Amino acid sequence: MRLFPRPLRRSGRGALMVPAIFLIALSPPAAIFSAEPVCPFQDSKVRDVVAKIGERLAAGPKPRSWQARAHSTTSYLNSEWKPKRTMTAEKIVTVDGSFWSEEIIRATETEGGRTRDVTKTIQTEARKQAEKQRRSTEDERRNVQRSRGRRSLDLTREEVLPFGPDERSGYEFTSKGLAEFDGAPVILLQSRSLIRSEEKLEGLYYIDPETFDVLRAELTIARKPAPLKRMEIDVDFQILPGGYQVMRKAVMRLHVGIVIKEIRIEAVETFSDYLIR
């Protein structure tokens, strides 16, 4: 199951409606650390915790078909990380097996203090993307994902949550003690990929100590290619009635330096009104 919907792209000056995942803002961290965490669990227990997370993920239902409302904001930033151009979209995301589609309700572009409606343009591009995907094979869809690298949110659950028996053997997990997230205690786990590759993600996980649900993931790629100076993905999860784990909010921070050109993007996407089919 694709964890993140594919971003919308369009050619020309208005380029690229990506799911909002580029938060470069200097906001305070989501977790509040105490100077001395209360009862931090020992590293000897990390393996058991990781196994329980894997068991929890395996036991949870896997929705093959779902729909949700999404709000996307994508900002293209200057050298001071201030927005030069911002695109926003309200949409309905629908996933049916390996196929996805996005119904654009409204889209705007703001630049130089002026905002213009680009709904029809983005709607047309969304329809073209859906039609192209329907005509493609599973291998072709995978090749498109590989060609884009890890610069979008089009990631699979196993990449973001590598806690299954086949995935976790490729990672080293360490305890970072306890913290608070959304006012509740959480276990902090740090992951490090044993394979230093652009294809691997690693980072910090916020774990519910009672249910072993993953509540938040703060990730980056294990090895950055030369032009990529920064690429971070933060994902907040929620558990729906019935035990379905879904994405509540996603943020991506991207900074690419190509010769004399610097590209900085901040994108944020929030999801609500899930309908599991």
Order of alpha helices (4+ residues) and beta strands (2+ residues): alpha-beta-beta-beta-beta-alpha-alpha-alpha-alpha-beta-beta-beta-beta-beta-beta-beta
